[in-house]
Amino acid sequence: MSADRMALLGYPSVSAPLDLADLRRYAIARSLFAPVGLAAALDRLGFVQADPIRAPARAQDLVLRHRVVDYRAGDLDRAYPSLDVEEDAFINYGFVARRHYRSMHPRRVHPAFAQARRRRALAMLDFIRERGEAHPRDIEARFAHGAVTNAWGGSSNATTHLLDAMHYRGLLRVARRDAGIRVYAVRPALPETPASPASRLDAIADAVVAEYAPLTAAGLSLVVRRLRYGAPQLATGIDAALARAKRRLAHAHVDGAHWYWPPDESPRAIAGTLQTAVRLLAPFDPIVWDRARFERFFGWAYRFEAYTPAAKRKLGYYALPLLHGDAIIGWANVSGDDRRFAVERGYVDGAAPRGASFKRALDDELSRMRSFLALRP
């Protein structure tokens, strides 16, 4: 599309042609901002995807360690009660800034609870309300609802299953975690918001763009449509919200695709702030999350293989992509405790880059990983 036609249609203009390398460096530099405090990092990110696997730490901790000063595994759990975030569904499950949480609630879910299940939920609500907060084991000891078949065909604790459903519907919130287990409280009533459904959708669409930009047209459609998970009651407006986002965002045609990013950002200027450190990224890091973009940017296909049979894995159980400057050149599987710290590495080209500078940068990253895991030297 010509610049004149873009201007006539109301698109923000781009002063000079961008190439894929510009967008790659922009994506890395804007996401790996200079480390700040935990509250400030969560506010800037808006959302951090959670995953329970610890290999060597949970995904949310692995994401935050690059963006928070002196971050240690578990700091998010320890600070959570005092932070302006909620554990909740967004485009995935994770930790979402409360301003976005309020845009998604009250969450209306269909179908509604059947009568018998509704009675059990109300009884559990009364029990949790009386206690202020409650651990699932105490709720199970009181109600012992038995087992149910889960979405994967296995057996799940029925009380846990109902707690998850109540949490998703906004009846409960996560008050804190106890040894990694969610402890629940009854969610207080949220203040009424005068915002229209369209403006609420626009706000959370901008939030996902701010986290994952730059996005191709396909990537933008993917993240905006995934808002059905966090705000199912707004799903009928998502197509219109996607169309508005495309008009509102800055964009350019690069490398055969249309790309979108926040209109107040200059990709080339931000790309110029890129650091050349070595970093091990989480499988759900914003730089890694969009697998199609990852392959376009870095020239190879990353796969998350924790749920792949061991004999079929190519990268490993929990491979962490290895970023060097503006290239992801390989991966590493990290495990360790105070007795043993193990790093198994693989490289796209078959071998590590030559030279002492890369070795020093990698050693620095592994030292940071040990500190993050609170391992003794």
matplotlib code that plots the C-alpha trace (Angstrom):
import matplotlib.pyplot as plt

x = [0.0, 1.4, 2.1, -0.5, -3.2, -2.2, -2.6, -6.0, -7.2, -6.0, -3.1, -0.1, 2.8, 6.2, 8.9, 11.3, 11.1, 11.8, 13.3, 12.9, 16.2, 14.8, 11.6, 13.6, 15.8, 12.8, 10.9, 13.8, 14.8, 11.3, 10.6, 13.9, 13.8, 16.3, 15.4, 13.1, 11.3, 8.8, 5.7, 6.9, 7.8, 4.4, 2.7, 4.8, 4.2, 0.5, 0.5, 2.9, 1.9, 2.1, 3.2, 3.6, 6.6, 9.9, 12.7, 14.6, 11.9, 8.4, 7.8, 6.6, 9.8, 12.0, 10.2, 10.6, 14.2, 15.4, 13.1, 13.3, 16.3, 17.9, 14.9, 14.9, 12.7, 9.6, 9.7, 6.3, 4.6, 6.1, 5.1, 1.8, -0.6, 0.9, 1.0, -1.6, -2.1, -4.5, -4.0, -6.6, -7.3, -6.2, -5.1, -3.7, -3.6, -1.2, -0.7, -2.7, -2.5, -5.6, -6.6, -7.0, -8.6, -11.4, -12.0, -12.7, -15.1, -17.8, -17.1, -20.3, -19.8, -22.2, -23.6, -24.4, -23.8, -26.4, -28.6, -26.7, -23.3, -24.6, -25.6, -22.1, -20.5, -22.6, -21.8, -18.1, -18.4, -20.0, -17.2, -14.4, -16.1, -16.3, -12.6, -11.4, -9.3, -9.0, -6.5, -8.0, -7.1, -9.3, -12.1, -11.8, -11.7, -15.0, -16.8, -15.1, -16.8, -15.0, -13.5, -14.5, -13.2, -11.0, -10.6, -7.8, -9.8, -8.1, -9.4, -9.4, -10.4, -14.0, -13.5, -10.4, -12.3, -15.2, -12.8, -11.2, -14.6, -15.6, -12.3, -12.8, -16.4, -15.0, -16.6, -13.2, -9.8, -6.3, -5.3, -1.8, 0.0, 1.1, 4.1, 2.8, -0.8, -3.5, -5.2, -8.6, -10.7, -14.1, -13.7, -15.1, -17.6, -15.8, -16.7, -19.1, -17.3, -18.9, -16.8, -18.7, -18.0, -16.2, -13.9, -13.1, -12.2, -10.0, -8.2, -7.3, -6.5, -4.0, -2.6, -1.8, -0.3, 1.9, 3.2, 3.8, 4.4, 5.4, 2.8, 2.0, -1.6, -2.0, -0.3, -2.5, -5.6, -4.4, -3.8, -7.0, -9.2, -7.7, -9.3, -12.4, -10.7, -10.4, -13.7, -16.1, -19.0, -17.4, -16.7, -19.3, -17.4, -14.0, -14.1, -15.0, -12.3, -9.7, -10.8, -10.5, -7.0, -5.8, -6.9, -5.5, -2.0, 1.1, 2.0, 4.1, 4.5, 7.8, 9.1, 5.8, 3.6, 1.8, 3.2, 1.5, 2.8, 1.8, 1.4, 3.5, 6.6, 9.5, 10.7, 14.1, 14.8, 13.9, 15.9, 19.0, 18.9, 19.5, 22.0, 24.4, 24.2, 23.4, 20.1, 18.2, 14.5, 11.4, 9.3, 6.5, 8.6, 7.0, 9.9, 9.4, 5.6, 4.5, 6.1, 5.4, 7.1, 10.0, 10.6, 10.4, 12.8, 15.3, 15.2, 14.4, 11.4, 11.4, 9.2, 8.1, 8.5, 7.6, 4.5, 6.3, 7.3, 11.0, 12.0, 10.6, 12.1, 14.7, 15.5, 14.7, 12.1, 12.2, 14.5, 15.2, 16.0, 19.5, 19.5, 22.8, 22.4, 19.6, 19.8, 18.5, 21.3, 20.4, 18.8, 19.7, 18.1, 19.0, 18.7, 20.4, 20.5, 23.3, 24.9, 24.8, 24.1, 23.8, 23.4, 22.9, 23.2, 22.4, 23.2, 21.3, 24.6, 25.9, 28.5, 28.8, 30.1, 33.9, 35.7, 36.2, 33.5, 30.7, 32.0, 32.3, 28.7, 27.4, 29.3, 27.7, 24.2, 24.8, 26.1, 22.9, 20.8, 22.5, 21.8, 18.2, 17.9, 19.6, 22.3, 25.5, 28.6]
y = [0.0, 3.4, 6.0, 8.4, 5.7, 4.8, 8.5, 8.7, 5.7, 7.2, 4.8, 6.2, 6.8, 5.2, 7.7, 5.2, 1.6, -1.0, -4.4, -7.7, -7.1, -3.8, -5.5, -8.3, -6.0, -3.8, -6.8, -7.9, -4.4, -3.3, -6.5, -6.8, -3.3, -2.2, -4.1, -2.3, -3.1, -6.0, -3.9, -1.6, -4.6, -6.2, -2.9, -2.5, -6.0, -6.0, -9.8, -12.7, -16.2, -18.8, -22.5, -24.9, -26.8, -26.0, -26.8, -25.1, -22.6, -21.7, -19.8, -16.6, -16.5, -17.2, -14.3, -11.8, -12.6, -10.6, -7.6, -7.2, -6.0, -8.9, -11.2, -14.6, -17.6, -17.3, -13.6, -13.1, -15.6, -13.9, -10.4, -11.3, -10.2, -6.6, -6.3, -4.7, -8.0, -10.9, -14.5, -15.0, -15.9, -13.4, -14.8, -17.6, -18.2, -16.0, -12.8, -9.9, -6.2, -5.3, -2.6, -5.2, -7.6, -5.1, -4.7, -8.5, -8.7, -9.4, -12.5, -14.3, -17.9, -20.3, -22.7, -21.7, -24.1, -26.9, -26.7, -29.3, -27.8, -24.4, -25.5, -27.0, -23.7, -21.6, -23.8, -23.5, -19.7, -19.5, -21.7, -19.6, -16.3, -17.3, -18.2, -15.2, -17.4, -21.2, -23.8, -26.4, -29.2, -27.6, -27.2, -30.8, -32.0, -30.2, -31.1, -34.2, -34.1, -37.1, -37.2, -36.1, -36.8, -33.9, -32.5, -34.9, -38.0, -38.5, -38.2, -34.9, -33.9, -32.6, -30.0, -28.6, -28.7, -26.7, -24.2, -23.6, -23.0, -20.6, -18.8, -18.4, -17.1, -14.4, -15.8, -16.4, -14.8, -16.2, -14.5, -16.0, -19.3, -21.7, -23.9, -23.2, -24.1, -21.5, -20.2, -18.7, -15.8, -14.6, -11.9, -8.6, -6.8, -4.7, -1.1, -0.4, 0.8, 3.3, 1.9, 0.4, -3.2, -1.8, 0.4, -2.4, -4.7, -1.9, -1.5, -5.2, -5.5, -2.7, -4.5, -7.7, -5.6, -3.7, -7.0, -9.0, -6.3, -6.2, -8.6, -9.8, -9.5, -13.2, -12.8, -9.8, -11.7, -14.6, -12.6, -10.5, -13.5, -15.3, -12.5, -14.8, -16.8, -13.8, -12.0, -14.6, -12.2, -9.7, -12.3, -11.1, -7.8, -9.2, -9.0, -5.3, -4.8, -6.4, -4.1, -1.0, -2.2, -2.4, 1.2, 2.4, 0.8, 1.8, -0.7, -1.4, -4.1, -5.9, -9.2, -10.2, -9.6, -6.7, -5.8, -3.9, -2.1, 0.7, 4.0, 5.9, 3.7, 4.2, 0.7, 1.8, 4.1, 1.3, -1.2, 1.0, 0.3, -3.5, -5.0, -7.8, -10.0, -13.7, -14.7, -17.9, -17.2, -19.0, -21.0, -18.5, -15.4, -12.6, -12.9, -16.6, -16.9, -16.3, -19.4, -18.3, -14.9, -16.8, -18.8, -15.8, -13.8, -16.4, -18.9, -22.1, -23.7, -23.8, -26.4, -26.8, -30.5, -31.0, -33.0, -34.8, -38.4, -38.5, -40.6, -38.0, -34.9, -33.0, -30.0, -31.5, -31.5, -27.8, -26.2, -22.5, -20.5, -19.0, -15.4, -13.8, -10.2, -10.2, -13.9, -17.0, -19.4, -22.4, -23.7, -25.1, -27.4, -26.3, -28.3, -28.0, -27.7, -26.9, -30.2, -30.1, -27.5, -29.0, -27.2, -29.2, -26.9, -27.3, -24.9, -24.4, -24.4, -27.4, -25.5, -22.5, -19.2, -19.0, -16.5, -15.5, -12.8, -15.3, -17.6, -14.8, -13.6, -17.2, -17.7, -14.4, -15.6, -19.0, -17.1, -15.0, -18.2, -19.6, -16.5, -16.5, -20.1, -19.1, -21.8, -21.5, -20.9]
z = [0.0, -0.9, 1.7, 0.2, 0.3, 3.9, 4.9, 3.2, 5.1, 8.4, 9.1, 11.0, 8.7, 8.7, 7.6, 6.0, 4.9, 7.5, 6.9, 8.9, 10.8, 12.0, 13.3, 14.9, 16.8, 17.7, 19.1, 21.3, 22.5, 23.4, 25.3, 27.1, 28.6, 31.3, 34.5, 36.9, 40.2, 40.2, 40.4, 37.6, 35.3, 35.8, 35.0, 31.9, 30.7, 31.6, 31.6, 32.4, 31.3, 34.0, 33.7, 36.6, 35.2, 37.1, 34.7, 36.2, 37.4, 36.4, 33.2, 35.0, 37.0, 33.9, 32.1, 35.0, 35.8, 32.7, 33.5, 37.2, 39.2, 41.3, 40.7, 42.4, 41.6, 43.6, 44.2, 42.3, 44.7, 47.7, 46.7, 45.0, 47.8, 47.7, 43.9, 41.6, 39.6, 39.6, 38.8, 36.1, 32.5, 29.8, 26.4, 28.5, 32.3, 34.2, 36.1, 34.6, 35.6, 37.6, 35.2, 32.5, 34.9, 35.6, 31.8, 31.6, 34.5, 35.4, 33.3, 32.0, 31.2, 29.4, 30.2, 33.7, 36.6, 36.8, 39.9, 42.0, 41.1, 41.9, 45.4, 46.0, 44.7, 47.0, 50.0, 49.2, 48.8, 52.3, 53.8, 52.2, 53.1, 56.8, 56.8, 54.8, 52.6, 52.3, 51.0, 48.6, 51.1, 53.8, 51.3, 50.2, 53.8, 54.4, 51.2, 49.6, 46.3, 44.8, 41.3, 37.9, 34.4, 33.2, 29.7, 28.9, 29.8, 33.2, 36.7, 38.6, 42.1, 41.9, 44.5, 42.6, 39.4, 40.9, 42.5, 39.0, 37.5, 40.3, 39.9, 36.1, 36.7, 39.0, 42.2, 43.7, 43.4, 44.2, 47.5, 47.6, 47.1, 49.7, 48.5, 44.9, 45.7, 45.1, 48.2, 47.5, 48.8, 47.8, 45.2, 46.4, 44.2, 41.5, 41.0, 38.1, 35.0, 32.6, 29.8, 26.8, 25.7, 22.7, 24.7, 27.1, 24.2, 22.7, 26.0, 26.4, 22.6, 23.0, 26.1, 24.1, 21.3, 23.8, 25.1, 21.9, 19.2, 16.4, 15.2, 11.7, 10.6, 11.4, 14.8, 15.6, 14.7, 16.9, 20.0, 19.7, 19.1, 22.1, 24.2, 24.0, 26.8, 29.2, 28.2, 26.7, 27.3, 24.8, 22.1, 19.7, 19.4, 18.8, 15.0, 15.2, 17.8, 15.5, 12.6, 14.9, 16.1, 12.5, 11.8, 15.1, 15.1, 13.2, 10.5, 7.5, 4.8, 5.4, 4.1, 2.5, 5.6, 7.2, 10.6, 13.5, 16.6, 19.0, 17.2, 19.7, 19.1, 16.7, 15.7, 14.4, 17.4, 19.9, 17.8, 18.3, 22.1, 21.7, 24.0, 22.9, 26.0, 26.0, 27.5, 28.1, 27.5, 28.7, 26.2, 26.9, 26.9, 24.8, 22.3, 21.9, 22.3, 18.6, 17.0, 13.5, 14.1, 15.9, 12.8, 10.5, 12.7, 13.6, 10.7, 12.6, 14.3, 18.1, 19.7, 23.3, 24.0, 27.6, 26.6, 23.7, 24.3, 25.3, 22.3, 19.9, 21.5, 19.4, 21.7, 25.2, 27.9, 28.6, 26.1, 26.8, 23.5, 23.6, 22.6, 21.5, 20.5, 17.9, 17.0, 18.8, 18.0, 20.0, 23.2, 26.6, 29.1, 32.6, 35.8, 39.2, 42.9, 45.4, 44.6, 40.8, 38.2, 34.7, 31.3, 28.1, 25.1, 21.4, 18.5, 15.3, 13.3, 15.3, 17.3, 19.6, 18.1, 18.3, 20.4, 24.0, 24.0, 23.5, 26.1, 28.6, 27.8, 28.2, 31.5, 32.7, 31.8, 33.6, 36.6, 36.6, 36.3, 39.4, 41.3, 40.2, 41.4, 44.7, 44.2, 46.0, 43.8]

ax = plt.figure().add_subplot(projection="3d")
ax.plot(x, y, z, "-o")
ax.set_aspect("equal")
plt.show()
